[in-house]
Amino acid sequence: MGGVDGKETAMNIIVTSRHFKAHDSLVEYARRGVERLTRFYDGLIRGEVILSFEKKRKSVKKAEIILSVYRTRLTAESTTMDFHASIDAACAKMGTQLRKYKDRLHQKDRTTVRKVREKL
């Protein structure tokens, strides 16, 4: 898999669309958005993007990102009138969560960080 800035990412990214068939460009946009999150923490194991289309409420588009990191899962979701905006907002929320997770990991014990990097 190609990564951001020419770096290779080992993270498995799954994009799922609910209630509609996502266009290839939208799927690629979601993948790139999740790959960009490796800037905040490089220990990401698996990423899942769920795009849903809710016709009942004025064509609302929802993006949900679920990331698996060492011993935990982080979730962020956003609902707007545009899929690109929903993906961007969910990625921003996830970036904040990843920064907090990384800070907590560093505060707990420095040796834990070393063990996580060795396993990956």
Summary of the structure (lengths in Angstrom):
residues: 120
radius of gyration: 15.2
end to end distance: 16.4
largest distance: 50.4
contacts: 344
relative contact order: 0.16
helix: 46%
strand: 31%
